[in-house]
């Protein structure tokens, strides 16, 4: 699984980095960002789904890899 943030949708509510701090960071302006390549480590999939489900703008995008 990979995670990314659509910068065109993100409004900086910060729910992603509050709910899943191991997967998201806050940038200098308060917007969420994904460090690294966005690969979700084993065991963090539920946190990624929680962050995506709680983003009011649906800016957190999950990609299931085969």
C-alpha positions in Angstrom: 0.0 0.0 0.0 1.1 3.5 -0.7 -0.2 6.8 0.5 -0.1 10.3 -0.9 -1.7 13.7 -0.3 -3.4 15.6 -3.1 -2.0 19.1 -2.6 -4.9 20.6 -4.6 -7.4 19.2 -2.1 -5.5 19.6 1.2 -6.7 22.5 3.4 -4.4 21.9 6.3 -6.7 20.5 8.9 -3.9 18.2 10.1 -6.0 15.1 10.8 -3.7 12.9 8.8 -0.6 13.7 10.9 -2.6 13.7 14.1 -4.1 10.2 13.4 -1.1 8.6 11.7 2.1 10.5 12.7 4.3 7.7 11.5 3.0 8.1 8.0 2.5 11.9 7.7 4.3 15.1 8.7 3.3 18.7 8.9 5.0 21.1 6.5 6.1 24.7 7.3 2.6 26.0 6.5 0.6 23.4 8.4 -0.3 21.2 5.5 0.2 17.4 5.6 3.0 15.8 3.6 4.1 12.2 3.1 7.8 11.7 3.9 9.8 9.3 1.7 8.1 7.4 -1.2 4.7 6.9 0.6 5.1 3.2 1.1 3.1 2.2 4.1 5.1 -0.1 6.5 3.6 -3.4 7.5 1.2 -3.0 10.4 0.4 0.7 9.5 -2.3 -0.1 6.9 -5.1 0.6 9.4 -3.6 3.9 10.4 -3.4 4.9 6.7 -7.1 4.0 6.1 -8.1 5.9 9.2 -6.3 9.0 8.0 -7.9 8.7 4.6 -11.4 8.2 6.1 -11.0 11.2 8.3 -9.7 13.8 5.8 -12.6 16.2 5.2 -11.3 17.0 1.7 -10.5 13.4 0.8 -6.9 14.6 0.1 -5.3 11.4 1.4 -5.1 9.0 -1.4 -4.4 5.3 -0.8 -3.1 3.0 -3.5 -3.4 -0.8 -3.0 -0.4 -2.5 -4.5 -0.7 -6.1 -5.9 
